[in-house]
Amino acid sequence: MVRRQSAPRLTLEAAAIYEYPEHLRPFLSALPAVPGVYLFHSESDTMPLYIGKSVNIRSRVLSHLRTTDEAAMLRQSKRISWICTAGEIGALLLEARLIKEQQPLFNKRLRRNRQLCALQLTDQTVQVVYARDIDFSHSPNLFGLFANRRAALQTLQSIADEQQLCYGLLGLEPLSRGRACFRSALKRCAGACCGKESPQAHHSRLLEALERVRVICWPWNNAIALQETRAEMTQYHIINNWFWLGAVATLDEATTLARMPAGFDHDGYKILCRPVLSGKYDIIELNPESVPASS
């Protein structure tokens, strides 16, 4: 018989493993209480151990140092560095970019997803389409952003179950012309497959259910600058087609940024869509010659 360890004993063992990282104390006094990104470094100059972000770098880093669950990372850490930003948006964007570029040991890996897909709704059909095939930033009637086809179809099926939509008309299962589907007999389909509901009503209910996850097309003809400001710092985030080109202190510096890669940036869209459209930030539409072209 295997005897389980009690919770108090496990807690004591974790505490025994954890030791306050005194070797990092020299870095603490200079930690700024402003938004930005921070990095825990090992002896390697190329791969950080961990990259994080916060609206208050100092407070967040100090909380790491007191967390027993992060003992392994803290023991390997030799120094701490940070990059200040003008606000939370800049911190989120910079963190996502640095994690992709540097692949820190203790962060969840972020890589470009070749299977990124969405549901596309036409007049009468819904289909799975891929970001590698069409430009998600300019294609209308896209709904949801999914890691793969299976996730997209699972979401579509869940909506069908909630709204009593027809699996057959949605392409989730075969449907014989003129015959009711099996779920209709079980009162799980409202009957668009057999004339109890019009195709138009079925389509309207599907559209209404999908509306909450609509992918917003890029609403400008060119790149924009989103201004983010705090005391002693202003940044202009240069954005095009939901892709963050970078942050600059003045608009004249926008031309120095790297060229925009092809493809749709899922992380950029998730971070930027709400604040860009919220009306809370100053938005400046830029001339095409003011920013680098696509690569």
KETITOR-423385 format. One record per atom (N, C-alpha, C): residue in three letters; x, y, z. Coordinates in steps of 0.001 Angstrom, whole numbers, padded with zeros to 6 digits, always signed. Layout:
ALAXYZ/...
! end
This chain:
MET+000850-001199+000000/MET+000000+000000+000000/MET+000888+001252+000000/VAL+000581+002184-000927/VAL+001357+003414-001030/VAL+000713+004476-000160/ARG+001505+005041+000736/ARG+000985+006067+001641/ARG+001165+007443+001009/ARG+000075+008171+000924/ARG+000150+009518+000365/ARG+000807+010479+001346/GLN+001592+011393+000784/GLN+002172+012423+001630/GLN+001111+013462+001964/SER+001128+013934+003157/SER+000156+014948+003564/SER+000524+016295+002963/ALA-000473+017149+002833/ALA-000242+018480+002269/ALA+000761+019292+003075/PRO+000702+019276+004429/PRO+001698+020048+005195/PRO+003120+019608+004915/ARG+003338+018280+004750/ARG+004693+017802+004490/ARG+005167+018270+003126/LEU+004265+018221+002124/LEU+004642+018695+000796/LEU+005001+020175+000836/THR+004247+020935+001611/THR+004530+022362+001734/THR+005887+022603+002372/LEU+006215+021821+003393/LEU+007507+021960+004059/LEU+008642+021599+003118/GLU+008438+020545+002300/GLU+009489+020149+001363/GLU+009711+021234+000316/ALA+008619+021837-000167/ALA+008763+022916-001143/ALA+009503+024098-000540/ALA+009171+024411+000707/ALA+009841+025524+001383/ALA+011315+025239+001603/ALA+011640+023949+001841/ALA+013036+023582+002054/ALA+013845+023748+000772/ILE+013198+023472-000370/ILE+013882+023620-001654/ILE+014060+025098-001995/TYR+013055+025901-001665/TYR+013096+027323-001994/TYR+014009+028079-001034/GLU+014836+028925-001593/GLU+015647+029849-000809/GLU+015564+031217-001465/TYR+015421+032247-000649/TYR+015348+033589-001223/TYR+016622+033859-002020/PRO+016484+034307-003268/PRO+017654+034481-004138/PRO+018478+035720-003777/GLU+019279+035588-002737/GLU+020099+036714-002284/GLU+021037+037214-003378/HIS+021453+036311-004264/HIS+022406+036702-005315/HIS+021792+037690-006310/LEU+020454+037828-006308/LEU+019804+038780-007206/LEU+019542+040131-006545/ARG+019824+040237-005260/ARG+019514+041463-004523/ARG+020162+042711-005135/PRO+021396+042652-005677/PRO+021993+043866-006254/PRO+021182+044489-007387/PHE+020305+043696-008021/PHE+019528+044234-009138/PHE+018231+044902-008684/LEU+017841+044702-007444/LEU+016501+045086-007018/LEU+016325+046583-006824/SER+017344+047259-006336/SER+017184+048682-006019/SER+016883+049519-007257/ALA+017353+049073-008405/ALA+017156+049857-009630/ALA+015871+049505-010374/LEU+015137+048502-009907/LEU+013909+048106-010603/LEU+012923+049274-010648/PRO+012438+049657-011830/PRO+011524+050802-011917/PRO+010072+050386-011679/ALA+009308+051248-011074/ALA+007888+050989-010822/ALA+007047+051544-011969/VAL+007339+051081-013185/VAL+006652+051550-014392/VAL+006322+050339-015266/PRO+005487+050516-016301/PRO+005182+049398-017200/PRO+006407+048969-017998/GLY+006410+047710-018394/GLY+007490+047222-019232/GLY+007643+045720-019192/VAL+008777+045280-019696/VAL+009118+043862-019795/VAL+010370+043616-018976/TYR+010428+042476-018304/TYR+011607+042117-017517/TYR+012087+040732-017934/LEU+013384+040498-017772/LEU+013999+039237-018191/LEU+014880+038695-017074/PHE+014704+037424-016750/PHE+015613+036709-015859/PHE+016626+035978-016737/HIS+017921+036218-016484/HIS+018983+035646-017305/HIS+019781+034608-016522/SER+020202+033570-017225/SER+021184+032633-016671/SER+022564+033116-017093/GLU+023525+032222-017134/GLU+024858+032597-017608/GLU+024889+032771-019123/SER+023861+032269-019814/SER+023790+032400-021263/SER+023422+033825-021652/ASP+024091+034341-022666/ASP+023779+035674-023159/ASP+022731+035649-024265/THR+022377+034461-024731/THR+021488+034354-025886/THR+020074+033917-025533/MET+019904+033116-024480/MET+018576+032608-024132/MET+018221+032963-022691/PRO+017270+033879-022492/PRO+016829+034174-021123/PRO+016118+032971-020513/LEU+016060+032955-019193/LEU+015295+031913-018514/LEU+013801+032208-018570/TYR+013460+033471-018400/TYR+012040+033837-018345/TYR+011863+035286-018777/ILE+010789+035542-019520/ILE+010423+036898-019922/ILE+008996+037156-019454/GLY+008793+038276-018778/GLY+007460+038632-018306/GLY+007170+040096-018547/LYS+005953+040494-018274/LYS+005546+041894-018450/LYS+004672+042301-017286/SER+004590+043603-017055/SER+003751+044113-015974/SER+003542+045607-016156/VAL+002493+046114-015548/VAL+002317+047567-015499/VAL+003197+048174-014415/ASN+003791+047321-013580/ASN+004729+047765-012544/ASN+005848+046728-012455/ILE+006946+046986-013155/ILE+008043+046020-013228/ILE+008548+045663-011836/ARG+008762+046653-011011/ARG+009336+046406-009684/ARG+008460+045460-008857/SER+007191+045771-008783/SER+006279+044958-007981/SER+006217+043522-008488/ARG+006175+043363-009802/ARG+006039+042014-010368/ARG+007302+041194-010163/VAL+008468+041786-010368/VAL+009719+041048-010178/VAL+009875+040632-008719/LEU+009571+041522-007798/LEU+009680+041183-006376/LEU+008745+040036-006005/SER+007583+039966-006650/SER+006672+038859-006360/SER+007247+037531-006840/HIS+008002+037540-007941/HIS+008680+036319-008400/HIS+009646+035808-007331/LEU+010367+036714-006711/LEU+011420+036318-005777/LEU+010866+035657-004521/ARG+009589+035835-004268/ARG+008970+035249-003073/ARG+008095+034042-003406/THR+008157+033564-004641/THR+007284+032474-005078/THR+008031+031151-005035/THR+007610+030254-004146/THR+008315+028971-003989/THR+008227+028118-005244/ASP+007134+028240-006009/ASP+006977+027422-007212/ASP+008006+027772-008287/GLU+008663+028903-008160/GLU+009636+029327-009165/GLU+011067+029162-008670/ALA+011255+028287-007685/ALA+012578+028089-007091/ALA+013613+027675-008124/ALA+013242+026766-009039/ALA+014207+026275-010030/ALA+014689+027399-010932/MET+013770+028240-011375/MET+014153+029359-012226/MET+015013+030359-011468/LEU+014663+030631-010221/LEU+015406+031610-009432/LEU+016824+031138-009131/ARG+016992+029834-008884/ARG+018347+029311-008606/ARG+019263+029484-009811/GLN+018712+029351-011013/GLN+019532+029461-012222/GLN+019753+030906-012660/SER+018966+031827-012129/SER+019062+033226-012548/SER+020337+033874-012009/LYS+021015+034596-012878/LYS+022239+035299-012497/LYS+022071+036817-012529/ARG+021133+037288-013316/ARG+020897+038727-013375/ARG+019486+038987-013894/ILE+019040+040222-013724/ILE+017722+040655-014176/ILE+017901+041912-015025/SER+017231+041950-016167/SER+017228+043168-016979/SER+015782+043547-017278/TRP+015583+044743-017802/TRP+014221+045188-018078/TRP+014223+046231-019179/ILE+013061+046384-019803/ILE+012839+047391-020841/ILE+011553+048122-020480/CYS+011627+049412-020283/CYS+010453+050191-019902/CYS+009612+050534-021134/THR+008309+050591-020944/THR+007392+050995-022003/THR+006495+052112-021486/ALA+005759+052719-022404/ALA+004887+053826-022011/ALA+003586+053352-021379/GLY+003274+052066-021525/GLY+002025+051568-020967/GLY+001878+050073-021145/GLU+000689+049586-020825/GLU+000436+048144-020850/GLU+000454+047575-022260/ILE-000045+048319-023240/ILE-000065+047808-024611/ILE+001350+047524-025083/GLY+002243+048469-024869/GLY+003627+048264-025269/GLY+004262+047084-024568/ALA+003943+046898-023287/ALA+004497+045763-022541/ALA+003992+044439-023101/LEU+002709+044355-023407/LEU+002136+043129-023972/LEU+002759+042791-025321/LEU+002881+043799-026178/LEU+003424+043571-027518/LEU+004891+043173-027470/LEU+005670+043870-026648/LEU+007097+043576-026559/LEU+007336+042200-025952/GLU+006571+041844-024930/GLU+006712+040518-024326/GLU+006464+039423-025352/ALA+005367+039540-026120/ALA+005037+038516-027114/ALA+006141+038389-028157/ARG+006679+039523-028602/ARG+007737+039472-029620/ARG+009014+038839-029068/LEU+009417+039231-027866/LEU+010664+038706-027300/LEU+010563+037212-027008/ILE+009402+036755-026547/ILE+009243+035319-026290/ILE+009364+034535-027585/LYS+008767+035037-028669/LYS+008881+034359-029963/LYS+010328+034338-030448/GLU+011016+035451-030288/GLU+012377+035565-030811/GLU+013394+034792-029985/GLN+013243+034790-028653/GLN+014291+034259-027786/GLN+013952+032928-027134/GLN+012679+032504-027183/GLN+012259+031191-026687/GLN+012819+030886-025291/PRO+012467+031665-024281/PRO+013000+031445-022922/PRO+012633+030067-022377/LEU+013500+029552-021534/LEU+013361+028185-021029/LEU+012082+027988-020225/PHE+011684+028976-019428/PHE+010551+028803-018515/PHE+009265+029457-019014/ASN+009240+029913-020260/ASN+008011+030450-020846/ASN+007354+029415-021741/LYS+006043+029533-021878/LYS+005340+028737-022876/LYS+005805+029184-024251/ARG+006133+028219-025093/ARG+006655+028541-026414/ARG+005589+029210-027284/LEU+005965+030293-027967/LEU+005090+030969-028911/LEU+005722+030874-030287/ARG+005039+030198-031183/ARG+005545+030057-032541/ARG+004441+030411-033527/ARG+004840+030764-034717/ARG+003852+031038-035755/ARG+003131+029739-036101/ASN+001815+029793-036088/ASN+001000+028599-036298/ASN+000587+028493-037757/ARG+001118+027481-038439/ARG+000780+027277-039847/ARG-000632+026737-040021/GLN-001248+026270-038928/GLN-002602+025728-039003/GLN-003663+026740-038558/LEU-003278+027986-038300/LEU-004231+028991-037853/LEU-005376+029107-038854/CYS-006600+029001-038360/CYS-007746+029001-039261/CYS-008921+029740-038638/ALA-009956+029930-039444/ALA-011176+030605-039006/ALA-012354+029984-039737/LEU-013546+030294-039266/LEU-014769+029914-039968/LEU-015167+031064-040882/GLN-015408+030761-042159/GLN-015833+031783-043119/GLN-017275+031507-043529/LEU-018098+032514-043410/LEU-019520+032377-043704/LEU-019826+033047-045036/THR-020420+032287-045960/THR-020894+032843-047228/THR-022417+032946-047158/ASP-023058+033136-048312/ASP-024510+033318-048307/ASP-025245+032152-047654/GLN-024797+030931-047922/GLN-025520+029774-047396/GLN-024620+028724-046757/THR-023327+028890-046797/THR-022430+027851-046294/THR-021421+028425-045302/VAL-020823+027525-044537/VAL-019740+027883-043631/VAL-018601+026910-043885/GLN-017382+027426-043938/GLN-016228+026583-044221/GLN-015036+027027-043393/VAL-014077+026111-043239/VAL-012838+026415-042531/VAL-011825+026936-043540/VAL-011235+028090-043259/VAL-010211+028666-044134/VAL-008962+028944-043306/TYR-007809+028984-043989/TYR-006519+029076-043301/TYR-005837+030413-043580/ALA-005144+030924-042560/ALA-004431+032194-042694/ALA-003298+032099-043704/ARG-002805+030893-043950/ARG-001736+030740-044946/ARG-002258+030905-046376/ASP-003581+030812-046542/ASP-004171+030859-047883/ASP-004830+032190-048207/ILE-005392+032857-047217/ILE-006048+034139-047453/ILE-005599+035137-046389/ASP-005761+036410-046699/ASP-005335+037478-045788/ASP-006438+037741-044769/PHE-006248+037253-043552/PHE-007267+037406-042515/PHE-007512+038867-042153/SER-006545+039734-042359/SER-006719+041132-041962/SER-007630+041898-042916/HIS-007920+041323-044091/HIS-008756+042018-045075/HIS-009891+041161-045618/SER-010066+039940-045135/SER-011123+039056-045642/SER-012374+039201-044782/PRO-013522+039533-045389/PRO-014746+039704-044600/PRO-015357+038370-044186/ASN-016258+038455-043221/ASN-017053+037302-042778/ASN-016201+036143-042274/LEU-015166+036470-041503/LEU-014386+035454-040793/LEU-014780+035492-039322/PHE-014836+034300-038719/PHE-015281+034207-037333/PHE-014388+033249-036562/GLY-013899+033713-035428/GLY-013051+032890-034578/GLY-011652+032742-035147/LEU-010681+032570-034261/LEU-009307+032247-034645/LEU-008945+030972-033900/PHE-008620+029927-034654/PHE-008459+028594-034078/PHE-007084+028027-034403/ALA-006570+027221-033482/ALA-005242+026630-033659/ALA-005217+025603-034778/ASN-006359+024974-035057/ASN-006416+023948-036101/ASN-007867+023726-036524/ARG-008030+022919-037576/ARG-009361+022654-038133/ARG-010270+021985-037100/ARG-009721+021068-036334/ARG-010533+020354-035350/ARG-011160+021317-034347/ALA-010378+022275-033862/ALA-010900+023245-032899/ALA-012006+024093-033520/ALA-011847+024453-034791/ALA-012872+025246-035474/ALA-014175+024465-035590/LEU-014087+023199-035979/LEU-015291+022388-036145/LEU-015949+022075-034806/GLN-015149+021923-033755/GLN-015729+021704-032426/GLN-016539+022920-031977/THR-016028+024110-032264/THR-016767+025326-031926/THR-018059+025414-032725/LEU-017980+025102-034012/LEU-019176+025124-034856/LEU-020214+024128-034350/GLN-019770+022963-033939/GLN-020687+021952-033414/GLN-021335+022422-032110/SER-020558+023058-031254/SER-021111+023572-029996/SER-022186+024623-030256/ILE-021937+025492-031237/ILE-022937+026501-031599/ILE-024192+025831-032138/ALA-024008+024804-032967/ALA-025157+024074-033508/ALA-025987+023449-032393/ASP-025323+022894-031396/ASP-026037+022286-030266/ASP-026807+023340-029468/GLU-026168+024484-029244/GLU-026808+025541-028456/GLU-028009+026144-029182/GLN-027888+026285-030511/GLN-028898+027006-031288/GLN-029844+026087-032058/GLN-029732+024782-031889/GLN-030542+023806-032633/GLN-030392+023996-034145/LEU-029157+024163-034578/LEU-028852+024260-036004/LEU-028620+022870-036577/CYS-028695+022772-037885/CYS-028600+021472-038548/CYS-027154+021115-038868/TYR-026689+019982-038337/TYR-025338+019510-038638/TYR-025141+019355-040149/GLY-026157+018835-040827/GLY-026036+018580-042261/GLY-025838+019849-043058/LEU-026634+020868-042769/LEU-026508+022133-043492/LEU-025205+022849-043172/LEU-024641+022542-042014/LEU-023359+023154-041637/LEU-022163+022360-042149/GLY-022420+021227-042782/GLY-021330+020406-043301/GLY-020652+019549-042262/LEU-021295+019384-041105/LEU-020696+018574-040039/LEU-021002+017092-040202/GLU-022021+016769-040999/GLU-022356+015377-041279/GLU-023078+015309-042616/PRO-023100+014131-043269/PRO-023810+013997-044548/PRO-025310+014234-044372/LEU-025944+014750-045417/LEU-027377+015021-045376/LEU-028000+014653-046711/SER-029009+013798-046665/SER-029724+013411-047882/SER-030722+014500-048247/ARG-030745+014890-049518/ARG-031622+015964-049968/ARG-033096+015616-049693/GLY-033788+016551-049073/GLY-035211+016386-048835/GLY-035570+015556-047626/ARG-034584+015033-046935/ARG-034864+014199-045760/ARG-034407+014912-044487/ALA-035184+014732-043442/ALA-034811+015331-042162/ALA-033593+014623-041590/CYS-032758+015373-040896/CYS-031583+014769-040264/CYS-031994+014033-038990/PHE-031117+013209-038488/PHE-031411+012407-037295/PHE-031689+013293-036089/ARG-030942+014384-035952/ARG-031115+015262-034795/ARG-032463+015976-034826/SER-033045+016131-036017/SER-034367+016740-036107/SER-035411+015885-035405/ALA-035303+014567-035568/ALA-036237+013654-034899/ALA-036085+013710-033384/LEU-034889+014077-032920/LEU-034634+014170-031479/LEU-034906+015569-030930/LYS-035460+016451-031780/LYS-035754+017833-031395/LYS-034489+018628-031071/ARG-033366+018199-031662/ARG-032111+018921-031459/ARG-031763+019798-032663/CYS-032549+019704-033706/CYS-032404+020531-034905/CYS-033764+021151-035175/ALA-033800+022447-035466/ALA-035071+023148-035658/ALA-035753+022797-036967/GLY-035094+022027-037825/GLY-035758+021512-039017/GLY-035514+022267-040298/ALA-034409+023010-040394/ALA-034097+023673-041658/ALA-033816+022665-042764/CYS-033448+021457-042383/CYS-033146+020408-043353/CYS-034402+019813-043988/CYS-035565+020025-043374/CYS-036791+019391-043882/CYS-037947+020371-044017/GLY-037659+021659-044086/GLY-038686+022647-044354/GLY-039400+023209-043152/LYS-039070+022765-041955/LYS-039716+023318-040762/LYS-039192+024721-040443/GLU-038018+025023-040922/GLU-037412+026348-040760/GLU-036811+026737-042096/SER-036923+028002-042465/SER-036359+028432-043746/SER-034839+028477-043676/PRO-034166+028249-044815/PRO-032699+028369-044832/PRO-032229+029752-044382/GLN-033023+030777-044711/GLN-032646+032138-044331/GLN-032665+032317-042809/ALA-033684+031752-042163/ALA-033771+031857-040703/ALA-032636+031081-040040/HIS-032326+029914-040590/HIS-031216+029094-040083/HIS-029905+029862-040196/HIS-029698+030475-041351/HIS-028471+031229-041604/HIS-028378+032439-040673/SER-029490+033109-040452/SER-029493+034287-039580/SER-029156+033914-038147/ARG-029654+032793-037680/ARG-029361+032360-036312/ARG-027895+031962-036169/LEU-027350+031347-037220/LEU-025923+031009-037210/LEU-025076+032281-037156/LEU-025423+033254-037984/LEU-024668+034508-038023/LEU-024730+035229-036683/GLU-025894+035238-036066/GLU-026044+035898-034770/GLU-025166+035241-033707/ALA-025087+033910-033745/ALA-024269+033192-032763/ALA-022780+033415-033001/LEU-022391+033564-034263/LEU-020979+033742-034600/LEU-020502+035179-034394/GLU-021430+036115-034355/GLU-021063+037533-034362/GLU-020103+037896-033234/ARG-020228+037236-032101/ARG-019391+037591-030950/ARG-017917+037262-031162/VAL-017618+036428-032166/VAL-016214+036081-032428/VAL-015784+036531-033824/ARG-016467+037514-034373/ARG-016114+038012-035709/ARG-014684+038550-035708/VAL-013929+038216-036745/VAL-012589+038769-036944/VAL-012746+040116-037652/ILE-012252+041162-037027/ILE-012425+042515-037556/ILE-011384+042785-038638/CYS-011853+043184-039818/CYS-010926+043564-040888/CYS-010173+044837-040491/TRP-008946+044947-040969/TRP-008159+046153-040708/TRP-008912+047359-041276/PRO-009291+048336-040433/PRO-010206+049391-040883/PRO-009547+050612-041520/TRP-008240+050584-041730/TRP-007558+051714-042354/TRP-006934+051299-043680/ASN-006693+052293-044518/ASN-006046+052018-045806/ASN-004547+051834-045655/ASN-003982+052425-044608/ASN-002538+052389-044404/ASN-002228+052005-042960/ALA-000959+052100-042621/ALA-000533+051865-041240/ALA-001010+053015-040351/ILE-001035+052751-039052/ILE-001409+053784-038088/ILE-000350+053869-036995/ALA-000401+054959-036259/ALA+000389+055105-035038/ALA-000583+055254-033878/LEU-000450+054395-032882/LEU-001248+054499-031653/LEU-000358+055114-030581/GLN-000782+056230-030034/GLN+000022+056938-029036/GLN-000290+056426-027634/GLU+000768+056041-026917/GLU+000631+055603-025530/GLU+001569+056465-024686/THR+001036+057042-023615/THR+001789+058041-022858/THR+001649+057816-021359/ARG+002735+058030-020653/ARG+002735+058138-019191/ARG+003710+059252-018829/ALA+003832+059525-017560/ALA+004777+060555-017131/ALA+006184+060192-017599/GLU+006835+061110-018257/GLU+008230+060987-018693/GLU+008424+060065-019891/MET+007351+059551-020511/MET+007568+058685-021668/MET+006342+058669-022579/THR+006592+058811-023871/THR+005562+058650-024901/THR+006093+057712-025968/GLN+005256+056771-026390/GLN+005611+055869-027480/GLN+004511+055895-028537/TYR+004939+055777-029789/TYR+004007+055594-030894/TYR+004149+054155-031389/HIS+003086+053387-031247/HIS+003099+052012-031741/HIS+002681+052031-033210/ILE+003580+051572-034066/ILE+003314+051569-035503/ILE+002705+050217-035866/ILE+001489+050248-036396/ILE+000702+049036-036614/ILE+000157+049046-038034/ASN+000230+047899-038691/ASN-000351+047760-040026/ASN-000937+046363-040166/ASN-002185+046286-040580/ASN-002862+044988-040760/ASN-002806+044141-039492/TRP-002937+044792-038344/TRP-002893+044161-037016/TRP-001504+043655-036649/PHE-000497+044010-037410/PHE+000879+043612-037084/PHE+001600+044802-036457/TRP+002230+044553-035305/TRP+002990+045592-034606/TRP+004397+045655-035184/LEU+004692+046755-035868/LEU+006021+046928-036445/LEU+007044+047315-035383/GLY+006596+047981-034336/GLY+007488+048390-033264/GLY+007016+049699-032662/ALA+007768+050185-031684/ALA+007441+051442-031008/ALA+008563+052444-031241/VAL+008186+053697-031445/VAL+009163+054762-031669/VAL+008803+055955-030786/ALA+009808+056772-030517/ALA+009589+057956-029685/ALA+009001+059111-030487/THR+009306+059157-031796/THR+008744+060180-032681/THR+008291+059514-033970/LEU+007322+060107-034641/LEU+006800+059517-035875/LEU+007847+059494-036978/ASP+008809+060393-036924/ASP+009864+060412-037942/ASP+010704+059135-037919/GLU+010700+058444-036789/GLU+011501+057227-036668/GLU+010801+055994-037244/ALA+009557+056119-037675/ALA+008799+054958-038144/ALA+009467+054269-039327/THR+010134+055032-040176/THR+010768+054446-041359/THR+011961+053566-041002/THR+012446+053660-039772/THR+013609+052855-039371/THR+013219+051450-038925/LEU+011932+051178-038790/LEU+011490+049871-038311/LEU+011656+048805-039382/ALA+011699+047560-038946/ALA+011855+046441-039876/ALA+010624+046320-040764/ARG+010817+045729-041942/ARG+009716+045518-042870/ARG+008706+044538-042285/MET+007461+044725-042637/MET+006403+043866-042112/MET+006416+042517-042829/PRO+006482+041410-042092/PRO+006466+040096-042741/PRO+005087+039781-043296/ALA+005046+038857-044240/ALA+003767+038427-044790/ALA+003025+037576-043766/GLY+001703+037534-043884/GLY+000915+036682-043004/GLY+000184+037462-041930/PHE-000685+036765-041228/PHE-001534+037357-040193/PHE-000934+037083-038829/ASP-000821+038125-038010/ASP-000237+037988-036678/ASP-001350+037794-035652/HIS-001561+036553-035240/HIS-002626+036213-034295/HIS-002443+036945-032970/ASP-001227+036919-032425/ASP-000972+037559-031131/ASP-001182+039068-031206/GLY-000708+039671-032286/GLY-000906+041104-032461/GLY-002382+041467-032513/TYR-003152+040668-033227/TYR-004591+040929-033322/TYR-005247+040857-031948/LYS-004930+039813-031179/LYS-005552+039637-029862/LYS-005222+040800-028924/ILE-003987+041279-028994/ILE-003570+042364-028104/ILE-004137+043707-028556/LEU-004169+043938-029873/LEU-004419+045279-030390/LEU-005871+045592-030722/CYS-006651+044592-031081/CYS-007980+044871-031634/CYS-008824+045734-030701/ARG-008952+045332-029465/ARG-009822+046077-028542/ARG-009315+047491-028271/PRO-008035+047685-027898/PRO-007597+049065-027636/PRO-007607+049958-028873/VAL-007280+049398-030036/VAL-007262+050211-031253/VAL-008661+050737-031577/LEU-009672+049913-031357/LEU-011042+050293-031710/LEU-011805+050947-030562/SER-011189+051040-029392/SER-011901+051506-028198/SER-012175+053002-028191/GLY-011383+053767-028930/GLY-011510+055217-028894/GLY-010786+055869-027732/LYS-010075+055074-026928/LYS-009387+055610-025752/LYS-007991+056145-026081/TYR-007483+055824-027262/TYR-006114+056214-027611/TYR-006126+057085-028862/ASP-005160+057978-028931/ASP-004998+058794-030130/ASP-004449+057924-031252/ILE-005131+057937-032391/ILE-004735+057153-033556/ILE-004385+058113-034683/ILE-003234+057907-035295/ILE-002784+058745-036406/ILE-002574+057848-037615/GLU-003323+058098-038696/GLU-003113+057316-039916/GLU-001891+057866-040645/LEU-001010+056968-041055/LEU+000265+057365-041635/LEU+000240+057263-043153/ASN+001072+058051-043793/ASN+001252+057938-045234/ASN+002033+056673-045555/PRO+001766+056027-046694/PRO+002477+054786-047032/PRO+003991+054926-047006/GLU+004510+056092-047402/GLU+005960+056270-047442/GLU+006559+056451-046047/SER+005704+056570-045026/SER+006198+056791-043667/SER+006595+055517-042951/VAL+006209+054360-043512/VAL+006478+053081-042846/VAL+007069+052104-043845/PRO+007795+051086-043363/PRO+008356+050081-044259/PRO+007252+049290-044951/ALA+007517+048861-046172/ALA+006555+048045-046913/ALA+006605+046608-046430/SER+005654+045805-046892/SER+005649+044384-046545/SER+006817+043686-047213/SER+007332+042644-046545/SER+008444+041879-047117/SER+007911+040789-048023/
! end
